Amino acid sequence: MHEPIRFQHAPGPEGGDDEGASPGVRPKHMDLKKDKALTIHWSDGRVSIYPIAYLRKLSPSAEAKELRKEMARNPLTVLPAGAGGTGGGPLTAEGIEMVGNYAVRLRFSDGHDTGIYSWAYLRQIDPNQPDKSGPQGPKPEVGEAPDKGI
């Protein structure tokens, strides 16, 4: 079992210039359990739990966005090798790094590491919001539901 990665984020100047985010709403604390989920404690008190497979599926990379568009147009789209899976075991997050003071980049066990998850995007895809369904459709499927015990 993987040890969690924890780090405190010292937010930049208040006023949030992220499109779609409430002004000043930033992560206060993030906890990445590599084989389970990324948990974010936001400055407005919300706690968001993002399962690893859900984050990989909704990667904001150009490649992943195009694949989601193609899948929406054609449900019989053939997925490229390694898309969202490792082929040799369960998908995990291998690391996380800050990108400026507005985002994080995750490195997944399938080799994907080009998605930059801004605070605004993470708030937009929060699977715990009852009125949100993410940018490209459904909430996490039953097998991807957040583990509330994290």
Secondary structure as the mmCIF struct_conf table of DSSP 4:
data_model
#
loop_
_struct_conf.conf_type_id
_struct_conf.id
_struct_conf.beg_label_comp_id
_struct_conf.beg_label_asym_id
_struct_conf.beg_label_seq_id
_struct_conf.end_label_comp_id
_struct_conf.end_label_asym_id
_struct_conf.end_label_seq_id
HELX_LH_PP_P HELX_LH_PP_P1 HIS A 2 PRO A 4
STRN STRN1 ILE A 5 GLN A 8
BEND BEND1 PRO A 13 GLY A 15
BEND BEND2 ASP A 18 ASP A 18
TURN_TY1_P TURN_TY1_P1 GLU A 19 GLY A 20
BEND BEND3 ALA A 21 ALA A 21
HELX_LH_PP_P HELX_LH_PP_P2 SER A 22 SER A 22
TURN_TY1_P TURN_TY1_P2 PRO A 23 GLY A 24
STRN STRN2 PRO A 27 LYS A 33
TURN_TY1_P TURN_TY1_P3 LYS A 34 LYS A 36
STRN STRN3 ALA A 37 TRP A 42
TURN_TY1_P TURN_TY1_P4 SER A 43 ASP A 44
BEND BEND4 GLY A 45 GLY A 45
STRN STRN4 VAL A 47 PRO A 51
HELX_RH_AL_P HELX_RH_AL_P1 ILE A 52 LYS A 57
TURN_TY1_P TURN_TY1_P5 LEU A 58 LEU A 58
BEND BEND5 SER A 61 SER A 61
HELX_RH_AL_P HELX_RH_AL_P2 ALA A 62 ARG A 73
TURN_TY1_P TURN_TY1_P6 PRO A 75 LEU A 76
HELX_LH_PP_P HELX_LH_PP_P3 THR A 77 PRO A 80
TURN_TY1_P TURN_TY1_P7 ALA A 81 GLY A 84
BEND BEND6 GLY A 87 GLY A 89
STRN STRN5 ALA A 93 VAL A 99
TURN_TY1_P TURN_TY1_P8 GLY A 100 TYR A 102
STRN STRN6 ALA A 103 PHE A 108
TURN_TY1_P TURN_TY1_P9 SER A 109 ASP A 110
BEND BEND7 GLY A 111 GLY A 111
STRN STRN7 ILE A 116 SER A 118
HELX_RH_AL_P HELX_RH_AL_P3 TRP A 119 GLN A 124
TURN_TY1_P TURN_TY1_P10 ILE A 125 ILE A 125
TURN_TY1_P TURN_TY1_P11 PRO A 127 ASN A 128
TURN_TY1_P TURN_TY1_P12 PRO A 130 ASP A 131
TURN_TY1_P TURN_TY1_P13 PRO A 135 GLN A 136
BEND BEND8 GLY A 137 GLY A 137
HELX_LH_PP_P HELX_LH_PP_P4 PRO A 138 GLU A 141
HELX_RH_3T_P HELX_RH_3T_P1 VAL A 142 GLU A 144
TURN_TY1_P TURN_TY1_P14 LYS A 148 GLY A 149
#
